[in-house]
Amino acid sequence: MISKKQQEHDKSDPKTWTDYQKKQVAKANKLARESLPIKGTLVENYLKEHRKIDLKTWPNDVRFHPNIYCAINKKSYPAMLLLGKDKAGNVQVVQATFLDQATNNKPEKLPVSKQTIGVISGAAVHLSLSMIRKKLIASMLNLTSQKALRLA
């Protein structure tokens, strides 16, 4: 059983959030609403070319945002967004990974290359297990067939 004191410090409970945290979650929701599916975007190119992740269907919690301002870098960038949601499926946090359109990669030599907006505690990015499982099986089968060819 959770004590009343523990409940008061539970950052995943919106009732305990400070005004600043509430504003951050509102900003995360705004960015999520403005974001787009990644098919055919800079994010898809980044994941395929630089992360070697190539899926036919992309998870809905991985998104593209064309223009996010970073106060520390004093510049706006296109970004890959990961949407962290609470148990009810509400966006609670986003992580923006800034990208360079010229290279389809993260920009080099930035003070900040990723930015988290919202409340992390109690949030999760939901990825389709079936997609991951299929990719893993295909990868394992490829390794097995390569190994078999070497042994033959």
C-alpha positions in Angstrom: 0.0 0.0 0.0 1.3 3.5 -0.9 1.4 6.0 1.9 -0.2 9.5 1.6 3.3 11.0 1.7 4.4 8.8 -1.3 1.2 9.8 -3.2 2.0 13.4 -2.7 5.4 12.9 -4.3 4.1 10.8 -7.2 5.2 12.8 -10.3 3.0 10.5 -12.5 -0.1 11.8 -10.8 -1.3 15.1 -12.5 -2.9 16.2 -9.3 0.6 16.7 -7.8 2.2 18.5 -10.8 3.4 22.1 -10.3 2.2 24.9 -12.6 5.5 24.6 -14.5 5.0 20.8 -15.1 1.4 21.5 -16.2 2.6 24.1 -18.7 5.3 21.6 -20.0 2.7 18.9 -20.5 0.5 21.4 -22.3 3.4 22.3 -24.6 4.1 18.6 -25.2 0.5 18.1 -26.2 0.7 21.1 -28.6 3.8 19.7 -30.3 2.2 16.3 -30.5 -0.9 17.8 -32.2 1.3 19.7 -34.7 3.4 16.6 -35.5 3.0 14.4 -38.6 3.4 10.7 -39.4 7.0 10.0 -40.4 6.3 8.3 -43.7 8.2 10.2 -46.4 9.8 12.7 -44.0 13.2 13.5 -42.7 12.6 11.3 -39.7 12.0 8.2 -41.9 15.2 9.0 -43.8 17.2 9.4 -40.5 15.9 6.1 -39.1 16.6 4.2 -42.3 20.0 5.8 -43.3 21.6 6.4 -39.9 19.9 4.1 -37.4 19.4 1.2 -39.9 15.7 0.8 -38.9 13.5 0.2 -41.9 9.9 -0.7 -41.2 6.9 -1.0 -43.6 4.7 0.5 -40.9 5.9 3.1 -38.4 4.6 3.3 -34.8 2.2 6.2 -34.2 4.3 7.4 -31.2 7.2 8.2 -33.4 6.4 11.4 -35.2 7.9 14.3 -37.3 7.7 17.9 -36.4 8.9 20.4 -39.0 10.0 23.2 -36.7 10.9 23.2 -32.9 12.6 26.1 -31.3 15.4 25.3 -28.8 16.2 28.2 -26.5 19.6 26.9 -25.6 20.7 26.5 -29.3 18.8 29.8 -30.2 17.5 28.1 -33.3 14.6 26.1 -34.7 15.1 22.6 -36.1 13.0 19.8 -37.7 12.8 17.0 -35.2 11.8 13.4 -34.5 9.3 13.3 -31.7 8.8 10.3 -29.4 5.4 10.7 -27.7 5.3 9.4 -24.1 1.7 8.6 -23.0 0.1 7.9 -19.6 -1.9 4.8 -18.9 -5.0 6.4 -20.4 -3.2 7.1 -23.7 -2.8 10.9 -23.1 0.4 12.6 -24.3 2.4 13.5 -21.2 5.9 14.0 -22.6 7.7 14.4 -25.9 11.3 13.9 -26.6 12.5 15.9 -29.6 15.7 14.8 -31.4 16.8 17.6 -33.7 17.7 16.7 -37.3 19.6 18.4 -40.1 17.8 18.4 -43.5 21.1 18.5 -45.4 22.5 15.3 -43.9 19.3 13.4 -42.7 21.2 13.1 -39.4 21.5 14.9 -36.0 23.2 18.2 -36.4 26.9 18.2 -35.4 28.3 20.2 -32.5 25.1 21.5 -30.9 25.0 22.3 -27.2 21.6 20.4 -27.1 20.7 17.7 -29.7 17.7 16.4 -27.8 15.0 18.1 -25.7 12.4 16.5 -23.4 9.2 18.5 -22.8 6.6 17.4 -20.2 6.6 15.0 -17.3 8.5 11.7 -17.9 7.3 9.8 -14.7 4.5 7.4 -15.6 4.8 7.9 -19.3 5.8 5.3 -22.0 6.4 5.4 -25.7 4.3 2.6 -27.3 5.9 0.7 -30.1 4.2 -2.2 -31.9 5.6 -5.4 -30.5 4.5 -7.3 -33.6 6.6 -4.9 -35.8 9.6 -5.3 -33.6 9.2 -9.0 -33.4 8.9 -9.3 -37.2 12.1 -7.2 -37.6 14.0 -9.2 -35.0 12.9 -12.6 -36.6 13.9 -11.4 -40.0 17.3 -10.2 -38.7 17.9 -13.5 -36.9 16.9 -15.5 -40.0 19.3 -13.4 -42.1 22.1 -14.0 -39.6 21.3 -17.8 -39.5 21.3 -18.1 -43.3 24.6 -16.1 -43.5 26.1 -18.4 -40.9 24.8 -21.5 -42.8 26.4 -20.2 -46.0 29.8 -19.8 -44.3 29.6 -23.4 -42.9 28.7 -24.9 -46.2 
